Amino acid sequence: MTMRNCTLFYSFANYGLNKKGRRTGKATLIHSLRLKEQLELKQKYLNKSHELMRTKNEIDVEWDSSLSHANLIDTSDGIVPLDTFTQAQRQQLLLDVVEPPLLSTANTSDFGKIKSRAKYKLSDWIKKGSFCDAGIVFINEILASENVVNVHHSKYRFNLFDMKRKSQKTEQLVNYINAHNALIDKPKTLNFTNFQEILFKIPIVNGIGTDIVSGKEMMQTMKEFIVHFYPDYPIKLMLLHDDERLAHENTGAHVHAFISGQNALTGEYDLRIAQIKKVNEFLFKRDGMSATLFSETGRLNYEQAGDVAHHMQEMFYEFVNEHLFHPKDINAAFHTESIRKSEKRKQMRREAKLAKRDRAFNYQARLLENVNSLEIQLKSFDDKISERKQVLDDVESKIINVSESYDALTIKHDALEQQCIQQEERLSDIEIVVQQKQRRLSKKMLLEQEVDERLNVKVEKEKKLDTSILLKQQKHTELDSAIAEKQSILERLSVMTTKALYPVHKMLEHMNNRLILKGRAGAAEFMQHIIKAFSADLPAELRKTLIKITSNTGDTELENALTRKDSQINDSLDM
């Protein structure tokens, strides 16, 4: 079976132990954990000079709060909805990831300077022969130690040695030991990575929704990837967002994973070096002896750092294909060179560090695209309604003409029927006269003459009756045709009238949806649909009926809006 090709979005961001790293890390966690109370407060964001007052409306353009039930979080008890965590619990999760500062930048720098200065003086005294041999061995043991040194025991032993200016040398030894102990298990610099955020998303353009690859499958694959390649760096937090989409869509779900920058076995903050080593292993396994490997000291130039990030993406693509996509007949592949270098991709990379509400490609942009599409559809519907209205007017005109013709035919039919009755009465009178004349005929007339005359009279009567009957049959036939034609017209009129009332039906449906969503997101959109459909095309009595229906629902805002528009329509019609 042919594989379905798609692309992935895999990226990572490092947050340091310093103030900037903690500030930016906290900002991204506030967003990821949907900490609305903190988002609505004045937060320092990205740098000291950029402060944001986040309002509820600004938060709503980043995600759809009505879809919050779809967000997930990985816990020790498995993957559960993020909504099961209170805001207070989420705040604690944030603190667990960021953690309190181990040392301030100033304290770390001060202890480092004290330790270096004391070590330099002790080493210089050793070179100058200021200590005995036993004292030199003792000092070298302390300088070489990587563990905590007992300052009181060391000071006591040091004082047993014979030396000049003992108090000065003892002071430097104590300074070295105190600074050394203060820096044990502490990072050498606060620029080290405190934690790293990894993002995994299947771009919307691929059309692969959660019905094909579920959110839980994406989270499980991300977890397996991290455990496989970076087992010594614990996952501090992993979330899935599925609320940055339109309500009718099922694409756009993405995973945020936050892993510690500290090796759980050694205590070293060396995640970056570990990732470079994994990239080297990946390249050596793929390319063998011809592989171009990177320095594992962590010192890389800008181009090399970009290459490492690209190879990390390759590792992720291979892992996801093997463990998630290929079993579903999907294959993840990189964009072509032309697409990667397109202006749209460059713009997305430039905006990567901006708040989501400030990006051109975000949830708000998706909403605007959908609104524009709906407006185009509405314009098309309005055009079709205008066309249907014209057809309806033509039909109503024809119905009036047919109705008038029907009335005229009915009158004519009644007149003909009356004439037939009168003719029958005249025929009856004629029969009486003939009978009287026949009785007055002379009995002396020949029997043959009498018979002929009576036969002639009978024949004439039958002809007249036949003519009358034929006329009546023709009139009945014409009347039946007219009635059938009118019934057909009335049936077509009924269908067309139903279509004409469709806009009114849609207005009532929007009123019902607004009533259901009263006070929530989406109610305002239905109100705009209702007001737009409330036009001069509707009869005045129907507009009054719709306002009365709105009043009965208790929707004062919509009632006032419709009342104002009705007044405007009446004013324009009076002009």
C-alpha positions in Angstrom: 0.0 0.0 0.0 1.3 3.5 -0.9 2.5 5.6 2.1 0.8 8.9 2.7 3.6 11.6 3.0 3.4 14.4 5.5 5.6 16.8 7.4 6.3 17.3 11.1 7.0 20.3 13.3 9.7 19.4 15.8 11.6 22.2 17.7 13.2 22.8 21.1 14.0 25.8 23.3 16.4 25.9 26.2 15.7 27.9 29.4 18.7 28.8 31.5 19.2 29.0 35.3 19.8 32.8 35.0 17.0 35.4 35.5 16.2 35.7 31.8 15.9 31.9 31.4 13.7 31.7 34.5 11.5 34.6 33.3 11.0 33.3 29.8 10.6 29.7 31.0 7.9 30.8 33.4 6.1 32.7 30.6 5.9 29.7 28.4 4.8 27.4 31.3 2.0 29.9 32.2 0.8 29.6 28.6 1.2 25.9 28.4 -0.6 25.2 31.7 -3.3 27.7 30.8 -2.8 29.7 34.0 -5.4 32.3 33.1 -5.1 34.2 36.4 -1.4 34.8 35.9 -1.9 35.6 32.2 -4.4 38.3 33.1 -1.9 39.9 35.5 0.9 42.2 34.6 3.8 39.8 33.7 7.4 40.6 32.7 7.6 38.8 29.4 10.8 37.9 27.5 12.7 40.9 28.7 12.6 43.6 31.4 11.3 46.3 29.1 8.5 44.3 27.6 5.6 44.1 30.0 2.1 42.9 29.0 -1.3 43.4 30.6 -3.1 40.3 29.3 -6.8 40.7 29.1 -9.4 37.9 28.8 -10.0 38.8 25.1 -6.3 38.6 24.4 -6.1 35.2 26.0 -9.2 34.0 24.0 -7.5 34.7 20.7 -4.7 32.3 21.6 -7.0 29.3 22.2 -10.7 28.4 22.4 -11.7 28.0 26.1 -14.7 25.9 25.2 -12.3 23.2 23.9 -10.2 23.0 27.1 -11.6 19.5 27.8 -9.5 18.2 24.9 -6.2 19.3 26.6 -4.2 16.4 28.2 -1.4 16.1 30.8 0.8 13.1 31.5 0.8 12.1 35.2 2.1 9.1 37.2 -1.4 7.7 36.9 -1.5 8.0 33.1 -2.7 10.6 30.7 -5.7 12.6 32.0 -7.5 15.9 31.0 -5.7 19.0 32.0 -9.1 20.3 33.3 -8.8 17.9 36.2 -6.1 20.1 37.6 -7.1 23.3 39.5 -5.3 26.6 38.9 -3.4 26.1 42.2 -2.2 22.6 41.2 -1.0 24.0 37.9 0.9 26.7 39.7 2.7 24.1 41.7 3.5 22.2 38.5 5.1 25.4 37.2 7.2 25.8 40.3 8.2 22.1 40.1 9.6 22.7 36.6 11.3 26.1 37.1 12.4 25.2 40.7 13.7 27.9 43.1 17.1 29.4 42.1 20.1 27.5 43.5 22.3 30.5 43.7 22.0 34.1 42.5 24.4 35.2 39.8 26.1 37.5 42.2 26.7 34.8 44.9 28.0 32.3 42.3 30.4 34.8 41.0 31.6 35.9 44.5 32.2 32.3 45.7 34.1 31.5 42.4 36.4 34.5 42.9 37.1 33.7 46.5 37.9 30.1 45.6 40.2 31.1 42.7 42.0 33.7 44.8 42.6 31.5 47.8 43.7 28.6 45.5 46.2 30.9 43.8 47.8 32.0 47.1 48.0 28.5 48.5 49.6 27.2 45.2 52.0 30.2 45.2 53.1 29.4 48.8 53.7 25.8 47.9 56.0 26.9 45.0 57.9 29.2 47.4 58.4 26.4 49.9 56.4 28.0 52.6 55.0 24.6 53.8 56.6 21.5 55.1 56.3 18.3 53.0 53.4 17.0 55.1 51.7 20.4 54.8 52.1 20.4 51.0 50.5 16.9 50.8 47.7 18.0 53.0 46.9 21.1 51.0 47.1 19.2 47.6 44.6 16.7 49.0 42.2 19.5 49.8 42.7 21.3 46.4 42.1 18.0 44.6 38.9 17.1 46.5 35.6 17.2 44.7 33.5 16.5 47.8 32.6 18.5 50.8 35.6 19.3 53.1 35.2 19.5 56.9 36.4 23.0 57.5 36.9 22.6 61.3 38.8 19.4 61.1 41.0 20.7 58.3 41.7 23.9 60.2 42.8 21.8 63.3 45.1 19.6 61.2 46.6 22.6 59.4 47.4 24.3 62.6 49.6 21.3 63.7 52.1 22.2 60.9 55.0 24.6 61.6 55.0 27.6 59.3 55.5 31.4 59.3 52.4 33.7 59.1 50.2 30.8 60.1 47.1 32.9 60.7 47.3 34.4 57.2 47.7 31.0 55.5 45.0 29.5 57.7 42.6 32.2 56.7 43.2 31.5 53.0 42.7 27.8 53.5 39.4 28.4 55.4 38.3 30.8 52.6 39.0 28.2 49.9 37.2 25.4 51.8 34.1 27.5 52.5 33.9 28.6 48.8 34.5 25.1 47.6 31.7 23.7 49.8 29.3 26.4 48.7 29.8 25.5 45.1 29.4 21.7 45.5 26.6 20.3 43.3 26.0 23.8 41.9 26.3 24.6 38.2 29.5 26.3 37.2 27.5 29.0 35.5 23.8 30.1 35.6 23.9 30.1 31.8 23.5 26.3 31.9 20.1 24.9 30.7 17.7 24.5 33.6 15.1 22.8 31.4 14.3 22.3 27.7 11.0 22.5 26.0 10.3 20.1 23.1 7.4 20.7 20.7 5.8 18.0 18.5 3.1 19.0 16.0 1.5 17.6 12.8 0.9 20.8 10.7 -2.8 21.4 9.8 -1.9 21.5 6.1 -1.4 17.7 6.2 -5.0 17.1 7.1 -4.1 14.4 9.6 -6.6 14.7 12.5 -6.9 13.0 15.9 -9.2 10.4 14.3 -6.0 9.1 12.5 -3.3 9.9 15.1 -4.7 10.5 18.5 -3.4 13.0 21.1 -2.5 10.2 23.5 -0.5 8.4 20.7 1.5 11.6 20.1 2.2 12.0 23.8 3.3 8.4 24.2 5.6 8.6 21.2 7.2 11.8 22.5 7.7 10.1 25.9 9.3 7.0 24.3 11.6 9.3 22.2 12.9 11.2 25.2 13.3 8.0 27.3 15.1 6.3 24.5 17.6 9.1 23.6 17.9 11.0 26.9 17.1 8.5 29.7 19.1 10.4 32.3 17.2 13.7 31.9 13.8 13.3 33.6 10.6 14.6 32.0 9.3 17.3 34.3 6.0 18.0 32.5 4.3 16.9 29.3 1.1 18.4 27.9 -1.1 18.2 24.8 -2.9 21.2 23.5 -6.0 20.6 21.4 -7.8 23.9 21.9 -5.9 26.0 19.3 -8.2 25.1 16.5 -11.7 25.7 15.2 -14.5 23.8 16.9 -15.4 21.8 13.8 -11.8 20.8 13.1 -9.8 17.9 14.5 -6.3 18.9 13.4 -3.6 21.1 15.1 -3.1 19.1 18.3 0.5 19.4 19.6 2.7 18.2 22.4 4.8 20.3 24.8 7.4 18.3 26.8 9.7 19.9 29.4 12.8 17.9 30.3 15.4 18.6 33.0 18.8 20.0 31.9 20.4 18.2 34.9 21.7 14.7 34.6 19.9 12.6 37.2 22.9 10.3 37.7 25.8 12.8 37.7 24.1 16.0 38.8 25.8 17.8 35.9 23.9 20.4 33.8 25.1 18.9 30.5 21.9 18.2 28.5 23.4 20.1 25.5 26.5 18.0 25.5 24.5 14.8 25.8 22.4 15.8 22.8 25.5 16.5 20.8 26.8 13.0 21.7 23.5 11.4 20.6 23.8 13.3 17.3 27.3 12.0 16.8 26.1 8.4 17.6 23.3 8.9 15.1 25.7 10.2 12.3 28.3 7.5 12.9 25.6 4.7 12.8 24.3 6.2 9.5 27.5 7.3 7.7 30.1 5.2 9.4 33.8 6.4 9.2 32.8 9.1 6.7 30.6 10.9 9.2 31.4 14.5 10.2 31.1 14.6 13.9 30.8 17.6 16.2 32.9 18.7 19.2 31.5 17.2 22.4 32.9 20.1 24.5 29.7 22.0 23.6 31.6 24.8 21.9 29.9 25.1 18.4 29.7 28.0 16.1 26.3 29.3 14.7 26.3 27.1 11.6 27.3 23.9 13.6 24.6 24.5 16.2 22.1 24.7 13.3 23.4 21.5 11.9 23.0 19.7 15.3 19.4 20.9 15.5 18.7 19.6 12.0 20.2 16.2 12.8 18.0 16.1 16.0 15.0 16.6 13.7 16.2 13.7 11.6 16.4 11.5 14.7 12.9 12.5 15.7 11.5 11.9 12.1 13.0 8.4 12.0 11.7 7.5 15.5 8.2 8.8 14.8 8.1 7.0 11.4 9.1 3.7 13.0 7.0 3.8 16.1 3.9 5.8 15.1 3.5 6.7 11.4 4.6 3.7 9.4 2.1 1.3 11.1 -0.6 3.7 10.0 0.8 3.9 6.4 2.0 7.5 6.9 5.6 8.7 6.2 7.0 11.9 7.7 9.5 13.7 5.3 11.2 17.1 5.3 9.9 19.9 3.2 11.6 20.5 -0.1 14.4 23.1 -0.2 12.2 25.6 -2.0 9.5 25.4 0.7 12.0 25.6 3.6 13.4 28.8 2.0 10.0 30.3 1.2 9.1 33.8 2.6 6.3 32.2 4.6 8.7 29.8 6.4 11.1 32.6 7.0 8.4 34.7 8.5 7.3 31.8 10.8 10.9 31.4 12.0 11.2 35.2 12.7 8.0 35.1 14.7 8.9 32.0 16.7 9.9 34.0 19.7 6.9 36.3 19.7 3.8 35.7 21.8 1.3 33.7 19.9 -1.2 36.6 19.7 1.5 38.6 17.9 2.2 36.0 15.2 0.7 36.1 11.7 0.0 32.3 11.8 -2.0 31.6 14.9 -5.4 30.6 16.3 -6.8 34.1 15.8 -5.7 34.0 12.1 -7.5 30.7 11.6 -10.7 32.3 13.1 -10.4 35.3 10.8 -10.0 33.0 7.8 -13.1 31.0 8.8 -15.1 34.2 9.3 -14.1 35.5 5.8 -15.1 32.2 4.3 -18.5 32.4 6.1 -19.0 35.9 4.9 -18.4 34.8 1.3 -20.9 32.0 1.8 -23.4 34.4 3.3 -23.0 36.8 0.3 -23.7 33.9 -2.0 -26.8 33.0 0.0 -28.0 36.6 -0.1 -27.6 36.6 -3.9 -29.5 33.3 -4.1 -32.2 34.7 -1.8 -32.6 37.7 -4.0 -33.0 35.5 -7.1 -35.5 33.3 -5.3 -37.4 36.4 -4.2 -37.7 37.6 -7.8 -38.9 34.2 -8.9 -41.4 34.2 -6.0 -42.7 37.7 -7.1 -43.2 36.3 -10.6 -45.0 33.3 -9.3 -47.3 35.5 -7.1 -48.1 37.6 -10.2 -49.0 34.5 -12.2 -51.1 33.2 -9.3 -53.0 36.4 -9.2 -53.7 36.2 -13.0 -54.6 32.5 -12.7 -56.9 33.3 -9.7 -58.6 36.0 -11.8 -59.0 33.7 -14.7 -60.4 31.0 -12.4 -63.0 33.4 -11.0 -64.0 34.4 -14.5 -64.3 30.8 -15.5 -66.4 30.0 -12.5 -68.8 32.9 -13.3 -69.0 31.7 -16.9 -69.6 28.1 -15.8 -72.5 29.3 -13.5 -74.0 31.3 -16.3 -73.9 28.3 -18.7 -75.3 26.0 -16.1 -78.2 28.5 -15.7 -78.8 28.6 -19.4 -79.0 24.8 -19.5 -81.6 24.9 -16.8 -83.6 27.5 -18.7 -83.3 25.5 -21.9 -84.6 22.4 -20.2 -87.5 24.4 -18.9 -88.2 25.7 -22.4 -88.0 22.2 -23.8 -90.5 21.1 -21.2 -92.9 23.9 -22.2 -92.5 22.9 -25.8 -93.5 19.3 -25.0 -96.6 20.5 -23.4 -97.5 22.7 -26.4 -96.8 19.9 -28.8 -99.0 17.6 -26.8 -101.8 20.1 -26.8 -101.5 20.6 -30.6 -101.5 16.9 -31.1 -104.7 16.6 -29.2 -106.2 19.4 -31.3 -105.2 17.6 -34.5 -108.0 16.4 -36.4 -108.8 12.8 -35.8 -109.5 12.9 -39.4 -105.8 13.2 -40.4 -104.4 10.2 -41.7 -102.7 8.0 -39.2 -99.5 8.1 -41.3 -99.4 12.0 -41.2 -99.9 11.9 -37.4 -97.1 9.4 -36.9 -94.7 11.3 -39.2 -95.3 14.6 -37.4 -94.8 13.1 -34.0 -91.6 11.4 -35.1 -90.3 14.6 -36.5 -91.0 16.4 -33.2 -89.3 13.6 -31.3 -86.2 13.7 -33.6 -85.9 17.5 -33.2 -86.2 17.2 -29.4 -83.5 14.5 -29.3 -81.2 16.6 -31.4 -81.6 19.6 -29.1 -81.1 17.5 -26.1 -77.9 15.9 -27.6 -76.6 19.4 -28.4 -77.3 20.6 -24.9 -75.7 17.5 -23.3 -72.6 17.9 -25.6 -72.3 21.5 -24.6 -72.5 20.6 -20.9 -69.9 17.9 -21.3 -67.5 20.3 -23.0 -68.0 22.9 -20.2 -67.4 20.2 -17.5 -64.2 19.1 -19.3 -62.9 22.7 -19.5 -63.8 23.2 -15.8 -61.9 20.1 -14.8 -58.8 21.2 -16.8 -58.9 24.6 -15.1 -59.3 23.1 -11.7 -56.3 20.7 -12.3 -54.1 23.5 -13.6 -55.0 25.7 -10.5 -54.2 22.8 -8.1 -50.8 22.3 -9.9 -50.0 26.0 -9.5 -51.0 26.0 -5.9 -48.7 23.1 -5.2 -45.8 24.8 -6.8 -46.6 28.0 -4.9 -46.6 26.0 -1.6 -43.1 24.7 -2.3 -41.8 28.1 -3.4 -43.4 29.7 -0.3 -41.6 27.2 2.0 -38.2 28.2 0.4 -39.1 31.9 0.8 -39.6 31.3 4.5 -36.2 29.6 4.8 -34.4 32.8 6.0 -37.0 33.2 8.7 -36.4 29.6 9.8 -32.6 30.2 9.9 -33.2 33.4 12.0 -35.2 31.4 14.5 -32.5 28.7 14.5 -29.8 31.4 15.2 -32.0 32.8 18.0 -32.2 29.3 19.6 -28.4 28.8 19.3 -27.7 32.2 20.8 -30.1 31.4 23.7 -28.2 28.2 24.3 -24.8 30.0 24.2 -26.0 33.0 26.3 -23.1 34.5 28.1 -20.5 32.3 26.4 -18.2 32.6 23.3 -20.1 32.4 20.1 -23.3 34.1 21.2 -22.2 37.4 19.7 -21.6 35.7 16.3 -25.1 34.4 16.2 -26.4 37.8 17.0 -24.7 39.3 14.0 -26.2 36.6 11.7 -29.7 37.4 13.1 -29.3 41.2 12.7 -28.0 40.8 9.1 -31.0 38.5 8.1 -33.5 41.0 9.7 -33.8 43.1 6.5 -36.4 45.2 4.7 -37.1 42.1 2.5 -39.2 40.8 5.4 -42.8 42.1 5.8 -43.4 44.6 8.5 -45.8 42.3 10.4 -43.2 39.5 10.3 -40.5 41.8 11.6 -42.8 42.8 14.5 -43.5 39.1 15.2 -39.7 38.3 15.3 -39.1 41.2 17.8 -41.9 39.9 20.0 -40.3 36.4 19.9 -37.0 37.9 20.9 -38.7 39.7 23.8 -40.3 36.5 25.1 -36.8 34.8 25.2 -35.5 37.6 27.6 -32.7 38.5 25.2 -32.8 42.3 25.8 -29.7 43.0 23.8 -31.0 41.3 20.7 -34.5 42.8 21.2 -33.0 46.3 21.3 -30.8 45.7 18.3 -33.8 44.4 16.2 -36.1 47.2 17.4 -33.5 49.8 16.3 -33.0 48.2 12.9 -36.8 47.9 12.4 -37.1 51.7 13.0 -34.3 52.3 10.5 -36.1 50.1 7.9 -39.4 51.9 8.4 -37.7 55.3 8.2 -36.0 54.3 4.9 -39.3 53.0 3.5 -41.1 56.3 4.4 -38.5 58.4 2.6 
